[in-house]
Amino acid sequence: MLFSTHFRAMIMGLALSGFASLGLSDSAYGEAILSFGQTSNGLPVVATNNAGGTSTEIKATNVAITITQIAGAISTPVTGILNFDFKSTGPAVTVFGQDLQAYLGSFSITSGANGTGVNYLSSSLVNAVAQGTNGQTALGITSASNPVFTSDVITDLGFPTSVSFSLASVTPPVHITSGGSLGAFRSSVSGTFGATASTTTVPEPPSLLLLGLGIIGFMGTAYRQRTLSI
């Protein structure tokens, strides 16, 4: 079908990032509860393809990071270890000039290697969208639905709203394989995670977003009907 589950997730991710760039209220997406950057140079994030290039796995294994902001009773900056593993759940597509692919994965930011020690923030299930411009060296991995967070440090996780990993120095640049998946690469990483305080009413999705998705759905239906009539 034209609008499968993974395709709708990718459209949602693209729409969210687009509307955010237009300056919608931050409260609609929550406040930042943790931000980090790499401690050293290098390209520790590794994306690999299966034999046919039809699927992609993006992993970060025991990457040394510096937490620059956290909504907990600890002083920053503080060092930590990042692990994440995202596996594609459908083919990559190009929408509005952006290469998009749906992923399912998990992440942990802890004080020790392999997810051990103090759990600064983690999630065992994240529906996400990888998004980048073909031929460019930046790629984002953004949650397509509200994640579930756990933390030993952040006492009020409230209502988790967002996971956002920014991959830079993507080498080779963003591309789609002949098998229809994002191509293998290495990159650096930084990230920000958001939540709405539990004392705040969870906002409804912005009406502009719903309108935009409705228009996209209408365009898709019209295109399919026109194709069938040819």
ChimeraX attribute file (.defattr): number of C-alpha atoms within 10 A of each C-alpha:
attribute: neighborCount
match mode: 1-to-1
recipient: residues
	/A:1	6
	/A:2	11
	/A:3	12
	/A:4	9
	/A:5	12
	/A:6	22
	/A:7	20
	/A:8	16
	/A:9	22
	/A:10	26
	/A:11	22
	/A:12	21
	/A:13	23
	/A:14	21
	/A:15	18
	/A:16	20
	/A:17	14
	/A:18	13
	/A:19	15
	/A:20	14
	/A:21	9
	/A:22	9
	/A:23	8
	/A:24	14
	/A:25	11
	/A:26	12
	/A:27	15
	/A:28	16
	/A:29	21
	/A:30	21
	/A:31	18
	/A:32	18
	/A:33	21
	/A:34	21
	/A:35	18
	/A:36	23
	/A:37	19
	/A:38	21
	/A:39	15
	/A:40	12
	/A:41	7
	/A:42	12
	/A:43	19
	/A:44	18
	/A:45	22
	/A:46	18
	/A:47	20
	/A:48	17
	/A:49	20
	/A:50	12
	/A:51	8
	/A:52	11
	/A:53	18
	/A:54	19
	/A:55	24
	/A:56	25
	/A:57	21
	/A:58	22
	/A:59	20
	/A:60	21
	/A:61	16
	/A:62	20
	/A:63	22
	/A:64	20
	/A:65	22
	/A:66	20
	/A:67	24
	/A:68	15
	/A:69	17
	/A:70	22
	/A:71	17
	/A:72	17
	/A:73	9
	/A:74	11
	/A:75	11
	/A:76	12
	/A:77	13
	/A:78	14
	/A:79	19
	/A:80	25
	/A:81	26
	/A:82	27
	/A:83	20
	/A:84	20
	/A:85	20
	/A:86	24
	/A:87	20
	/A:88	23
	/A:89	20
	/A:90	18
	/A:91	20
	/A:92	29
	/A:93	18
	/A:94	14
	/A:95	13
	/A:96	8
	/A:97	10
	/A:98	15
	/A:99	22
	/A:100	31
	/A:101	31
	/A:102	29
	/A:103	28
	/A:104	18
	/A:105	20
	/A:106	18
	/A:107	21
	/A:108	24
	/A:109	30
	/A:110	24
	/A:111	19
	/A:112	16
	/A:113	16
	/A:114	15
	/A:115	19
	/A:116	12
	/A:117	14
	/A:118	14
	/A:119	19
	/A:120	21
	/A:121	21
	/A:122	21
	/A:123	17
	/A:124	15
	/A:125	14
	/A:126	23
	/A:127	21
	/A:128	32
	/A:129	30
	/A:130	28
	/A:131	27
	/A:132	23
	/A:133	19
	/A:134	18
	/A:135	13
	/A:136	15
	/A:137	18
	/A:138	20
	/A:139	23
	/A:140	21
	/A:141	24
	/A:142	27
	/A:143	27
	/A:144	27
	/A:145	17
	/A:146	17
	/A:147	22
	/A:148	16
	/A:149	24
	/A:150	16
	/A:151	18
	/A:152	13
	/A:153	16
	/A:154	19
	/A:155	11
	/A:156	15
	/A:157	21
	/A:158	17
	/A:159	20
	/A:160	23
	/A:161	23
	/A:162	25
	/A:163	26
	/A:164	18
	/A:165	19
	/A:166	18
	/A:167	21
	/A:168	19
	/A:169	17
	/A:170	22
	/A:171	17
	/A:172	14
	/A:173	21
	/A:174	21
	/A:175	20
	/A:176	22
	/A:177	17
	/A:178	11
	/A:179	16
	/A:180	18
	/A:181	26
	/A:182	31
	/A:183	23
	/A:184	23
	/A:185	20
	/A:186	22
	/A:187	22
	/A:188	22
	/A:189	25
	/A:190	19
	/A:191	18
	/A:192	21
	/A:193	23
	/A:194	25
	/A:195	25
	/A:196	24
	/A:197	17
	/A:198	12
	/A:199	9
	/A:200	11
	/A:201	10
	/A:202	18
	/A:203	11
	/A:204	7
	/A:205	11
	/A:206	15
	/A:207	9
	/A:208	12
	/A:209	15
	/A:210	13
	/A:211	11
	/A:212	16
	/A:213	16
	/A:214	12
	/A:215	12
	/A:216	13
	/A:217	16
	/A:218	12
	/A:219	12
	/A:220	14
	/A:221	14
	/A:222	12
	/A:223	13
	/A:224	13
	/A:225	11
	/A:226	10
	/A:227	9
	/A:228	8
	/A:229	7
	/A:230	5
